Amino acid sequence: MVSFSDPFRLEIIDLMMDGEVCVCDIMKLTKLSQSRISYHIKILKEAGLISDRQDGRWVYYSLNKESLFLIKEWITSLTDYSSNRKRCCE
């Protein structure tokens, strides 16, 4: 879950909530440099959270909704497990 540990990566993920974006869009909206965005994109791609599509010389990035759904399910199961677990001192 290191991919979620950085506020810039969370901001990039948030930008993709409405659909695919290119690095130039991310640069305009975040004021980050291209190299810094590329670094964060690489981490998000390696984690399987985003995917890319090339169109000519442009690369568009979008959320991998299946991966995000699995993460949501995992968090839900942890929450359910935690709330249903008996406490040792009760």
C-alpha positions as a printed Julia matrix, in Angstrom:
90×3 Matrix{Float64}:
   0.0     0.0     0.0
   3.04    2.24   -0.37
   1.32    3.62   -3.47
  -1.21    5.35   -1.23
   1.39    6.77    1.15
   2.18    9.88   -0.87
  -0.18   12.86   -1.17
   0.89   13.51   -4.78
  -0.05    9.96   -5.8
  -3.41   10.36   -4.11
  -3.89   13.61   -6.01
  -3.01   11.89   -9.31
  -5.48    9.09   -8.52
  -8.12   11.69   -7.71
  -7.55   13.39  -11.09
  -8.28   10.07  -12.81
 -11.64    9.64  -11.08
 -13.38   11.37  -14.01
 -11.52    9.43  -16.71
  -8.17    9.18  -18.39
  -5.57   11.94  -18.28
  -2.18   12.58  -19.84
   0.92   13.82  -18.05
   0.41   17.3   -19.51
  -3.02   17.47  -17.82
  -1.52   16.32  -14.52
   1.25   18.91  -14.85
  -1.26   21.74  -15.37
  -3.43   20.72  -12.43
  -0.74   19.81   -9.9
   2.13   22.14  -10.85
   4.51   19.16  -10.56
   7.36   18.65  -13.02
   7.11   15.99  -15.73
   9.91   13.94  -14.17
   8.25   13.95  -10.75
   4.89   12.93  -12.24
   6.59   10.14  -14.2
   8.11    8.83  -10.98
   4.71    8.7    -9.26
   3.02    7.22  -12.36
   5.64    4.46  -12.4
   4.85    3.53   -8.79
   1.1     3.56   -9.44
   1.52    1.4   -12.56
   3.77   -1.1   -10.76
   1.14   -1.39   -8.03
  -1.47   -2.14  -10.69
  -3.59    0.86   -9.73
  -3.46    2.56  -13.12
  -3.05    1.53  -16.73
  -1.96    3.4   -19.82
  -2.98    3.74  -23.44
  -0.81    5.25  -26.15
  -2.37    7.41  -28.87
   0.32    8.67  -31.23
   2.94   10.39  -29.14
   0.57   10.87  -26.19
   0.1     8.41  -23.34
  -3.16    8.48  -21.42
  -3.5     7.06  -17.92
  -6.61    5.75  -16.22
  -7.57    3.99  -13.01
  -7.55    0.22  -12.93
 -10.98   -0.04  -11.35
 -10.69   -3.78  -10.8
  -7.62   -3.3    -8.59
  -9.32   -0.5    -6.67
 -12.39   -2.71   -6.16
 -10.19   -5.49   -4.75
  -8.53   -3.01   -2.37
 -11.96   -1.79   -1.26
 -13.09   -5.37   -0.63
  -9.92   -6.07    1.35
 -10.38   -2.97    3.52
 -14.04   -3.88    4.07
 -13.09   -7.39    5.15
 -10.51   -5.98    7.58
 -13.07   -3.6     9.02
 -15.66   -6.36    9.35
 -13.15   -8.7    10.95
 -12.01   -6.03   13.37
 -15.52   -5.04   14.46
 -16.66   -8.69   14.88
 -13.6    -9.84   16.78
 -13.9   -10.46   20.49
 -11.6    -8.39   22.61
  -9.2   -10.3    24.83
 -10.15   -8.4    27.96
 -13.94   -8.34   27.62
